[in-house]
Amino acid sequence: MLITDLAATVTYMGLCEEVRVMCSLARQQPITLKWIDDEGDPCTISSQMELQEAFRIYSRNRNSGLLLHVFPSIPVKPGMPCPGEDREY
């Protein structure tokens, strides 16, 4: 597990770049970012709007930081899990 402190004002592109650096992933490597919502469901972050929504919902309900799951791949089809993703969070 890697931990970093990011400002709530971070952009989606900035977050992706930070994740690639932290995980030693090539810039062209596709990644998928997910967080777990209050109902225990994985939610994909793939845009600035989704990132802001994740921060908003998470900060409303918790005092600690937003935990992101990083996958060095993309799902075969939208809505499907990523290769290597465990369905139980």
C-alpha positions as MATLAB code, in Angstrom:
seq = 'MLITDLAATVTYMGLCEEVRVMCSLARQQPITLKWIDDEGDPCTISSQMELQEAFRIYSRNRNSGLLLHVFPSIPVKPGMPCPGEDREY';
ca = [
       0.000    0.000    0.000;
       1.287    3.443   -0.906;
       0.106    6.555    0.904;
       0.266   10.138   -0.266;
      -1.383   13.397    0.639;
      -3.152   15.123   -2.233;
      -5.023   18.393   -2.129;
      -8.768   18.183   -2.711;
      -8.110   20.558   -5.613;
      -5.979   18.014   -7.512;
      -7.064   17.487  -11.099;
      -7.923   14.080  -12.492;
      -4.956   14.282  -14.874;
      -2.674   15.345  -12.012;
      -3.898   12.441   -9.903;
      -3.259    9.967  -12.726;
       0.258   11.336  -13.165;
       0.936   11.117   -9.410;
      -0.333    7.525   -9.333;
       1.838    6.545  -12.302;
       4.924    8.017  -10.605;
       4.155    6.389   -7.241;
       3.472    2.996   -8.834;
       6.336    3.233  -11.357;
       3.938    2.854  -14.284;
       4.739    4.071  -17.777;
       2.807    7.088  -19.013;
       1.173    5.005  -21.764;
       0.100    2.288  -19.274;
      -3.696    2.366  -18.930;
      -4.867    2.628  -15.336;
      -8.195    2.409  -13.569;
      -8.832    4.253  -10.299;
     -11.610    3.144   -7.967;
     -12.845    4.008   -4.503;
     -15.385    2.203   -2.319;
     -18.648    4.011   -1.581;
     -20.780    3.819    1.583;
     -22.591    0.751    0.273;
     -19.330   -1.113   -0.336;
     -19.510   -0.766   -4.100;
     -16.407    0.060   -6.166;
     -16.809    3.365   -8.021;
     -14.581    4.202  -10.963;
     -12.940    7.615  -11.181;
     -12.353    8.425  -14.843;
     -12.960   12.178  -15.019;
     -12.583   15.407  -13.075;
     -16.288   15.359  -12.241;
     -16.101   11.821  -10.809;
     -13.017   12.746   -8.765;
     -14.747   15.797   -7.285;
     -17.831   13.711   -6.498;
     -15.678   11.080   -4.757;
     -13.993   13.771   -2.632;
     -17.356   15.366   -1.824;
     -19.073   12.147   -0.777;
     -16.084   10.766    1.078;
     -15.322   13.950    3.026;
     -18.970   14.270    4.024;
     -18.925   10.861    5.688;
     -15.360   10.335    6.946;
     -12.543   12.208    8.615;
      -9.658   10.348    6.968;
      -8.458   10.465    3.387;
      -9.934    8.932    0.284;
      -8.596    5.418   -0.317;
      -8.018    4.673   -3.996;
      -7.568    1.257   -5.550;
      -5.257    1.398   -8.570;
      -5.363   -1.177  -11.343;
      -2.741   -1.157  -14.130;
      -5.395   -2.163  -16.646;
      -8.871   -1.320  -17.854;
     -12.027   -3.460  -17.765;
     -12.787   -5.559  -20.841;
     -16.242   -3.925  -20.951;
     -17.611   -0.857  -19.137;
     -18.987   -1.786  -15.720;
     -16.951   -4.982  -15.511;
     -14.123   -5.506  -13.007;
     -10.542   -4.924  -14.087;
      -8.308   -7.932  -14.692;
      -7.011   -8.922  -11.251;
      -9.702   -6.995   -9.387;
     -11.165   -8.815   -6.401;
     -14.947   -8.461   -6.336;
     -14.942   -8.315   -2.522;
     -13.634   -5.090   -1.052;
];
